[in-house]
Amino acid sequence: MSGKDNQHLAPKSDIEISQNAKMRPIVDVAREKLGIPAEYVQPYGHYKGKVSLDYIASLESKPDGKLILVTAITPTPAGEGKTTTTVGLTDGLNHIGKKALCCLREPSLGPCFGVKGGAAGGGYAQVVPMEDINLHFTGDFHAIGAANNLLAALIDNHVYWGNSLGLDTRRISWRRVVDMNDRALRSIVSSLGGVSNGFSREDGFDITVASEVMAIFCLASNFADLQKRLGNIVVGQTREKKNIRATELKAAGSMAALLKDAIAPNLVQTLENNPAIIHGGPFANIAHGCNSVIATKSGLKLADYVVTEAGFGADLGAEKFFDIKCRKAGLTPDITVIVATIRALKMHGGVAKDDLKGENVAAVELGFANLKRHIANVRKFGVPVLVTVNKFSSDTPAEMAALERLCKAEGVDCVIADNWGSGGEGAADLARAVVRTIDTQPSNFKPLYTDELPLVEKVRTVAKELYGANDIAYDSSVKARFAELEKEGFGHLPVCIAKTQYSFSTDQNAKGAPSGFTIPIRELRLSAGAEFVVVVCGDIMTMPGLPKTPAANNIEVGGDGRISGLF
């Protein structure tokens, strides 16, 4: 008897459920579910592998499947379950007889040991092997970090050996990275210790997922494009403010060599042995928050339905999916599924986390303002919208009826899904609703703004149209940087806004759907290789810190080698 049929006998934690999974060899999943011959899968152990780029290139003439984006309301401590829903919907589509796979981001070690633990779904809607996916996986993040830090080493080495390019050490913008939350590394002084160690200067670290190398890795269309983009990275300026690129340091080739194996997408499986591609992993609050273009485009050739997700709420991940990833990769999403929970809506309605179990229809109605704005925002991109409720046992019929009534008033279907408790079977109704919407509502996708709009107006458009702000604010140095970027020919690039994920505003405590505020811009960072401009707003950090009680404190390895406490 299965755990889903007898949940009182089932393991209690996500990791215990994953450790009891009956996985298939990954070469069998590739062959039987996707038609990929075994010789085109490079196994990393028995249950994970990389798909050959040569095989993917051979699929170019095949028609694309349907692209489904899963996003969510503004996240709360109550939890929304975006990845759980993405995996559950994939299993649900396969359950109703469709050929589907999901494309996800690789988890960062930072959150795994920081706030939330692992990031491979939950309950009976997970991707496995869960511990491998969360901890090192196939080494992609290490390769990305090494490539980033090789460039950093080459920069300082160039300065040490005479600085023939004339780099102004005060204007070196390239930062080092590490895939861990470590606030002590945010701002440092490097090259101390005397003449033999180089020229001391201010430096700093970002978390690996915020690196431009990660963005390039995720936005490159193939290996040649990857290497070209790496060469286009601007690492700093001369005293005359002339940009110096990685190609001038002869860095692109060696950086690409470190990424040669990593760039092939990773194939794993769900608990129900359905295929999942997991590749790349930028955060959506400080980066563009989407899995790799190579993974998504591969999925569209391999399956009839591809379910992907974008990080955090729709104001961050979905906006960047539309305005950066789809714009650059020529993708056309067919539908957007917005994930909500009754619990999270009640928090947006003012209920404290400890009081969420009690019925509170009024709070659901008040918190709906957050979901309503996300619905309206997605519609501005011309993409059909569907709302799904990730079911909790504490949800009451009255609360669900209120949410369904409110969604109906917005002209949006609201589907309850029990992905967590029942896997694909629990998401079957959602899968049917997704297919029905795709078949009856054509997508008229378009980005929110045009390439020709000035950079500052792109930021203002996002702030006013999606966040609900009155305007943006910035000091004279940021104003000068906007003008400098326009003059240098970067004005056509999209903007990647970095701000708190916990609110439409830059005040993480402003829940619901605040309006009338101002978005303060602190800094602009050019990502010339990734081809966007990062706009740092409020007090957001590109190197997170650990909480008072990190998730790392609860992770153990038993005598049998089994990990516990990881999600």
N, C-alpha and C positions, 0 to 999 in steps of 0.2 A: 504494500500500500504506500502511496506517495505521501510526502510531507504535506503537500497541498490539500490532500483529501483528509488528512488527519493532523491538523495543525497543533492539537494538544500534545501530540507525540513528537512534533518537529523541533529541531534545534532552534534556540531562541535568537541568536545573533546572526547578522548578515554573514560574518566570516564563517560561522559554523555551518550555515546553509551552503555556502560556496564550497567548503571543504568536504561536504557530502555529495557534491555534484558528480554525476556520471558523465565525464567528458569523453568526447571522441578524439582520436588522433587528428591533429589539425590538417594533415594532408587529406584525410578522408572527408572532413568538412568542406575543404576547398574543392575537392573533386565532385562530391555528391550534391552539394548545395549550390555551387557556383560554376562548375564545369572546368575548373582550373586543373590541368594535368600536374601530377606530383612533382615533375622535374622543374616546375616554375614556382615552387614553394620552398623557401629556405627555412627549414625548421630550427627553432630555438627551443630545444627540448621536444617533448611530445605534443604539447598543447598550444603552442604559439609559433608563429612563423612570419616571414616576410614574403610578399608577392613580388615576383620579378618585374622590373620596369619594362623589360623587353616584351613580356607577355601583355602588360597593360597597354603598351604602344600598339600591339597587334589588334586591339579591340576598337581602334579609333573609328572604324566605319560603322560600328554597331550603333543603333539608336539609343538615346538616353532613356533611362527610367524616369519616374516621377520623384521630385525632390520635396521632402517634407521637413520643415524646420520646427523643432520643439524649443520653445522659450518659456518664460514664466513671468509672474507678477514680481514686484520688488521683493527680494528675499527677506525673510524674518528668521529669528531663532526657532520659530515653530516648525520650519522646514516646508519645502514645496515638493521636492522629488522630481526634478527635471530629468536627471539621468535615469532614474528608475522608470519614469514614463517613456523615455526614449527607447530603452531596452524592452520594456513591456509592450509598447506599440509594435516594435519589430517582431516580437514573438506573436503578438496578436494578429498581425498581417499574415504571418506564416500559418497561424492557426486556422485562418479562414481561407487558406489555399493560395495566398499570394507569395511571389518570390521576392523576399525583402531582406535587407541587411541594414545595420546601423553603422554610422560613422561618428566616432566619439573622439574627444581629446584624451591625451595621456595625462594621468594625474601627476601633479608636482609633489615632491617630497615635503615641501613647505607646509601645505595644509594637512597632509597625512600625519605629520608629527606636531601640527599646530592646533588649529581650531576644530576641524570637522572629521579628522581621520580619513579613511579611504574614500575613493570616488569612483566606484565601479557599479553603481546602482545599489539596490537594496531589496531585501526579502527574496521573493522568487522571481525578481526581474533584475538579474545581475549578469555581468560579463565575467568570464572565468578564463584562466586561473586568477582569482582575485588578488592574492598576495603578490604574485609576479607582476601584475598590471600596476599595482600601487607602489611596488618597491623595485626600482631599477628597470623592470620590463625587459626590453631588448637593448637597452643602453642608449637610446636616442638622445635623452636629455644630457647624458654625460658627454656625448659627441658634440652636441650644440654648445654646452658650456666650454668644452675644450677648444672648439673653433673660435668662440668669442674671446677667450682668454689668450689664445695664440695671437690674435690681432692686437690685444692689449700689450703683450710682451714685445711684439714687433714694433709697436709705436715707441715704447720706452727704449728699446734697443736702438732704434733709428736716432733718437735724440742723443743717446749715450755716445754713439759713434760719429758725431759731428753734425747731425741734423741738417743735412743738405737740402731738405725740402723747406726748411725754415719754419717748422711747426712752432707756434707760440704755446709754451707749456701751460699758460694760463687759459688757453682756449682749446685744450684737448677735451673733447666731449665724449669720447669712448670710455665706457665704464666696464669694470670686471663684473663677473656674475658667479653665483653659487646657487644651487637648487635647494635652498634651505632658508627658513625665516631666521634672519640674524641681524637685528637692529644695530648691533655694534659695528657693522661694516658699512652702514649707510654713507658715512663720510669719514675718510681716512686721509692720512698723509703717507705717501709711498716713497720708496727710494731713500729712506733714512740710513745712516750708518757710515757715511763717508764717500769719498770720491769713487771708489770701486763699485758702489751700488747705484750710481747714476745720479740724476738731478731730482732732488726732492720736489714734490708737487702735491697739491690737493687731488684726491682721487676718491673713488667710492665703488660700492658694489650694488647691483640690482639682483633680484631673484631671476633665475635663468629664464623663466617664462616671460619676463619683461624685456628680454634681450631682442635687439633688432635681428640677430641671427635666427632666433625662434620665429619672428614674424616672416623673415625671408623664407625660412624652411617651410612655413605653412602656406605661403602665397606663391611660391615658385611652381611653374607648370611642368617643368622637367629638370633634369640635371644641368643642362646647358644654361637654362634660365636661372637656376640657383647660383651657378658660378658667376654669371654676369651681374646678378644682383649683389652678391658678396663684394665684387669689385667696386660697385657703385656706392658702398657705404662711405659716408663722410665722417672721418674720425676727429677732425678739428680744423683749425684755421691758422693761417700765418698772422703776423702782426698787421698785415695789410687786409686781413679778413678774406683771404683767398682760401676756398675750401680745399682740403686735402683728402683724397679718397684712398680706400684700401688698395686699389689697383696700383697706386703710386708707391705703395710700400711692398708691392709684389706679394700680397698676402692672399689673394683670392684662390689661387690654385691649391695652396696648402690647406686653407680652410675647407675648401670643397673636398679635398682628400679625406679629411676627418669625417665628413658627412656622407661619403660615398655609399656606405651600407645603410646608414640611418634613413636616407631619403626614400627607400622602398617602404611602402605601407605595411603595417603590422596586422596580421589576421589572427583573431581569436574567436571565441564562440560564447553564446549566451548559455544560461542553465539549460535551455531547451535545445541546445546544439545547433542554433541558428548562427549564421556568420556575422561577425562584427569586425570592422576595421577601426583600429585605434591608432591615431598618428598625429603628433604635434600637440601642443597644449598651452597656448597663451591664455592668461587671465583676461576676462572681459572688462575688469575695472581699470586695469593699467595697460592693457594691450588690446588686440582685436578679438580675442576670445573665441576663435573657431579652429576646428581641426584643419588638417592640410587640404589644399586644393587638389593635390594628387590623390588623396584618399577619397574625397567626395566625387571627383570625376571618375575614378576607378569604379567606385560603387555604382554610379549611374550606368556604366557599361556592363556591370556584372549582374545587376538585379533590376526588377521592374519597379520597385519602390525602395528609396533610400531615405532613412530617417536619421537626421543629424540634429545636433543641438548647438546652441550658442550660449555662452556663459552668463550667469546672473539674470537680471530682469531684462525685459524687451527693450528698455531704454538704453541698455549697454550692449549686450551680446547681439540681440537681433538687429539693432541699428547698424552695428559694425559688420555683421553678416551681410546686410543689404548694401550698405554704402561703401564698404571696402571689399569684402570677399567676392560678392556677386558682381560688383562693378568691374573688378580687376580680372575675374576668371570667366566672365560671360555666362554666369549661372542664372537660371530663372526658377525660383522656388514656386512650387505649385500650391502650397498651403502652409499656414503657420498654425501650430497648436500651442495655445497658451495654457500652461499648467498653473493651477491654483489649489489651495486647500482651504477648507472651512476654517481651520485653525489659524492659518496665516491671515485670512481676511479679517478674522476677529481681532488679531493683533493690530492690523492696520486700522481697525475700528476702535482702538484704544484699550483693548483687554490685555492685562498682564499675562505673561507666559504661564504662571502658576494657576491662573484662573480659566484656562482654555477649555477644560473638560466640561464646564457647565454650559448649558444651552443659552445662547444669546443671539437671537435673530436680529435685534437692533444693531449689534456690532457688525454682523455680516453685512447688513444693508449699508452701514456707514463705511466699512472697509472696502465695499465694492467699488468705491470711487477710484481706488488704485487699479483694479482690474479694468474698469471702464476706460481709463486713460490709455492703458496698454492696448486695448482693443482698437481704440480710435487711432493710436499711433501706427499700429501695424497696417491698418487700412490705408494710411497715407502712402504706403509703398505699393498699393494696388494688389495686395496678396489676400486671398480668402482666409478667414479666421475661424478657428474652432476652439472652444474652451473645454478643457478636461479637468475634472476634480479628482485629485489623488486621494483616495478614500482612507479615512481614519475611523476606528471603531467608535470614537466619541462623537462623530457627526450625527446630528439628529434629523429626522424627516422634515421638521419645520425649517431648520437651517438650510437643508438642501432645496426645499421648495422655494425658499426666498431667493436663493442664488439662481435657480433655474428661471424664476420669474424675471429677475433683473437682467439676465442674459437674453432672454426672449425679447425684452423691451429694446435691447440693442441690436436685435436681429441676428443673434449668434446662437448656435446650438451649444448646449452644455451637456457633456457626457461624463458620467461617473465611471471611473476605472479602478479596479482592484488589482493593479499590477503587482503590488507588494505581496499581497496574500495569495494570489492565484496565477501569477505569471501571464502567459499569453491568453489563456482562457478568460482571465479577469479583464483583459484589454480588448477582447473580441468586439464588443460593442463600439469601442473607440475606433478600432481598425475599420469597421464597416462604415462608420460616420466619416472617417478620413477619405476612404475610397469614394463614397457617395459625393462628398463635397468636391473632390478633385474632378469627378466625372460631370458634375453639374454646374460648377462655378469656375470659369476660366480665370487664370491669373493674368493680370495686367501689370506685371512688376515694372517698377521704375525706381531708381534711387531718389532720395529726398531732395538732393540738390544736384546741380550740373557741375561738370568739371570747371567751367569758365567762371563760376562765382568766386570772388576773392576769398582767401582763407578766413579772414575775420568774419565774413558774412556766412560762410559755411558753419562756423562755430555758433554764430548768433541764430542761424536757422534751426540747428539742432536744439539749442537751449530754449528757444521760444516755442517751436513747433512740437517738440517731444517732451521736454522737461516741464514746461509750463512756466518758464522764467519770464520776467519782464525784460531782462537784458543781460548782457555780459559786462564785466568790468576788468580792467587791466591797467598796469602802470606804464610809464613812459618807456621802460626797457622792453616790455612785451610788445608795445606798439611799434617800437623800432625794429624788433625782430620780425613781426608780421611784414613790415615793409621790406626788410632785407630779404626774406624768403621769396616774396613776390618778385623782387628785382632780380634775384638769382635764377628765376625760372621754375620755382617750385609751387607757384600759385595754383596750378591745375590739380595738385594732389588732393585726395580726400583727407579729412581730419579724423584722428583717433582720440577721442576725449577720455581722459583718465580722471575719474572721480569716484566718490564713494558709491558702493553698490546698494546701500541700504536706504536710499531715498532718491526721488527725482531731483532733489536739490543737492547741494554739497554739505548739508547738515544731516548727518546720519540718523538723527533722532526725529526728523520730520517725516512721519509716516503718512500713509494714505496718499492723497494727491495734492500736495502743497502747490501754491501758485503765488505769483507776485514777488518772487525772490530774484536775487541777482546771482549769476554764476561768476565767481572770481577766478581769473586765469592767473596762475602763478608762474608758468614757464612754458616755452615751446621747445620741443625737441624734434629735429629733422631726422627722419628715417628714410634716407634717399634710396637705399637698396630695397627696402620694403615698399617704398613709394607711398608713404603717408607722413603726415605731421602729427606728432603726439602733442596734445594740448593738456597740460597738467593743471587741474583745477582744485581749489580748496586745499585741504591738508592731506590729500592722498599721497601715499608713499609707494615707490616702486621697489622697495625692499621691506616686506612686512616684518613685524616682530611676533614673537611667541606670546600667547596669553599667560595669565598668572598660573593656570594649571594646564600645561600643554597636553595634547592627546598622546604625546610620546610617553608620558608618565604611566599610561595604562596598557602599553604594549609589552607583551612578554613572549618568550619562546620556550616551549616546554621541552622536557627531556626527549620526547619523540620528534622534535623538530617542528612541531606545529605552532604557528603564530596565533596568539589571542589578543583581543583588544584593538585590533585594526578595523575600526568601524563596526 
